Amino acid sequence: MSDALTPHGSPGASTGGHTIVITGNNHRVRVIHGGVTMADTQAGLTLAETGLPDVFYFPRSDVNMARLERSAHTSHCPFKGDASYFHLRTEDGLIENAVWSYETPLESAVQIKGYLAFYASRVDRIDQTS
């Protein structure tokens, strides 16, 4: 495994043509569903991974944790590690496994430890503004 550098000088990881680059994101990023703000941060991270759209990761302090319910679902990424999931509580009921987190990520993704990410397809909007 070789280290790649992001434009901001933070390490990324590259394995067999697969690259993960994690950068600090100082833009305002919000998750909105059903007119309710589920997350709102200016201290998030953006993860760019080969072949996938960029993903915004939110510090837990900037997520409405009362809206999350831990799920029994887990998954494994060979590049980031084991993910745990949360259901999103909305006025219309639960959106299953809408949010995920890497509690103990692999070294190549250690910056996202404990941060939360939302599936864009399971919420109304994820907005990034200035």
Buried (B, 14 or more C-beta within 10 A) or exposed (E): EEEEEBEEEEBBBBEEEEBBBBBEBEEBBBBBBEEBBBBBBEBBBBBBBEEEEEBBBBBEEBBBEEBBEEBEEEEEBEBBBEBBBBBBBBEEEEBEBBBBBBEEBBEBBBBBEEBBBBBBEEBBEBBEEE
